[in-house]
Amino acid sequence: MKSKFILAVCLFLNFTIAIRAQQNPVKIGVVGLTHTHVHWIFSSEKLGDIKIVGIVETNKELAQRYADQYGFAMTMVYDTMDEMIKETKPEAVSAFGSIYEHLAVVEKAAPLGIHVMVEKPLAVSLNHAKKMQALAKKHNIHLLTNYETTWYPTNHMAYDLVQKDSIGEIRKVVVHDGHKGPKKIGVNKEFLDWLTDPVQNGGGAITDFGCYGINLMTWLMKGEKPLTVTAVTQQQQPENNPKVDDDATIILTYPKANAIIQASWDWPIGRKDMEIYGLDGVIYADNRNDMRLRISEGYDGFSEEVFKLEERIKPYNDPFSFFAAVIRKEITVKPFDLSSLENNMLVVEILDAAIKSAQTGETVHLKH
């Protein structure tokens, strides 16, 4: 009876939040259209938690393609953030340009009290990240980072199982993220131009996909900074990625654990998965919805549970519904949560160290 009552209360609260959000959606501006993850925010608008009030994009041919696909008027498209903000007065903006451009977005938005969400990673360098962090704190805005894997039910169940000591203390985490490569999977020219540029993207696969595993490991370790970072990069497709790496292996060490993060633009099959090895068992988050839990029995035996997970409840199933709920103070982002500034500052610090390690061939010891 008690559990039924709790369930009923939760359903009522979710319903109330959903109705309130649809009655008062967050006014949001889209800054840039060159990052094809921008499709996500256009698709999410129909959920009712946000309302796109303006778009900043100087490439009008690119903007017209999106206008044709999603049915918005080209009068919504502005050349500058200044124009868009003056005309539409957004409460928040979401950045879909190059990673290098994230700093400029925060520099413009933060002093005006406009909240910001960027696509992963937070910044191209720790120098940029520190400037962004200082602006966010000074002007008291939310600065969140969006990763696809933040919304995977499997990752959250894996985290909960670790907190419940289901596999014992973590000893090793292995994360795989990658695909065939930007050119091979057919990303558009506007995206490819900066994604394979070491300045605009901060690197190749090491940046684009290395950040996922670092973000997850920082979350699992509750913000603990690793002792060392070691990375090896290769360029296996010089004809497609002449300026950047396209394969990276990053090793993080902690006092009692380590992580191996494999990031690649050279895999025949795209993947985003994680293995968590504890003293007593292993969690395999195979993809967004499929997970396995194995508990050790003897030398190489194990008992196994297999899970097929449903999507998470709103607003924890969509980045922009989540962003809106944070802005409306309906939920609070905890330090070192996946989207949090604290987590993503450490992600960029570790990425900086990984790039340095790959360039010098030496292990980098982080300052504590």
ZIQUIZI-V57008 format. One line per field, one symbol per residue. phi: phi as a letter, one per 20 degrees, with the letter a starting at -180 (. if undefined). psi: psi as a letter, one per 40 degrees, with the letter a starting at -180 (. if undefined). burial: 1 if it has 16 or more other ideal C-beta (glycine too) atoms within 10 Angstrom, else 0. A space follows every 50 residues. Layout:
phi->???
psi->???
burial->???
This chain:
phi->.ffffffffffffffffffffffcfffcdddncfefffgfffffgffnec cfdacdaeeffffffffffdmeefffedecfgffffedlfebccecdfff fgffffgeegfemefccdfffgbfbfffffffffffffdldecdddcgff dfgfffffgffffemfcnffdbcccdbrbfpgffenffgfffgefddfef dnqdfgefdffgffgfffffelnfeffcccbccccecffdcfdcfcbbcd dddcgcbbcdddcbdcefcfbbbbcdddfdacddefafcdbccddfcmfc eaecddcdefffffeedbfeffgffffemecdeegmggeffgffffgfff fgfffffffemcfdeffd
psi->dddddddddddddddddddddddgihhiihhieeheeddddddddeeedi hheihhhdgddddddddddefiieeehididddddddegidiihhfaidd edddddddddeefhihhiiiidieidddddddddddddefihhihhided ehdddddddddddefdeahhdhhhhhhaaeidddefiidddddddfhddd eeabddddddddddddddddefehhidihhihiigegdddgdeiiehihh hhiideiiihhhhifeidhiigiihhhadeaihhgdadehiihhhhhade iiihhhhhiiiiiieeehdddddddddefdihhiheideidddedddddd dddddddddeeihhhih.
burial->00000000000000001100100011111111111101011101101111 01111110000110011000010001110010011001011111111111 11111101110001111111111111011001101100101111111011 11111111101100011001001111111111100010011101111001 11111111111111111111100001001110101010011001111111 11110011111111111000011111110011111101001111110000 00000010000001100111111111110000100111111011111111 111110110000010100
